[in-house]
Amino acid sequence: MTTAGLTFDRLAYMDRLREAGFDEKQARAHAEALDAALRDSVATKADVDRLETKLEAKMETLAANLKVEILRWLFVTQIALLGVLLAAMKFMK
């Protein structure tokens, strides 16, 4: 099995298992199971890099949206404050 950043040599793994006392059938079954598990569940550096890029883009979008919301809130509160000030000035006269 070979993917970006991950290499698993099934033949070498089977040889080690046979040297440790496993028969051919057991060694092959273990090697195939480990190969499938690694292929299906181990993240490679490329996987992590893609995720990092997506997360950075998402964070930039969220930060931009947050800035817009803050500016909107500041504008609305300033308008409300101006209204209160004008009302107070009119009431004082």
Secondary structure by P-SEA (a helix, b strand, c coil): cccccccccaaaaaaaaaaacccaaaaaaaaaaaaaaaacccccaaaaaaaaaaaaaaaaaaaaaaaaaaaaaaaaaaaaaaaaaaaaaaaac
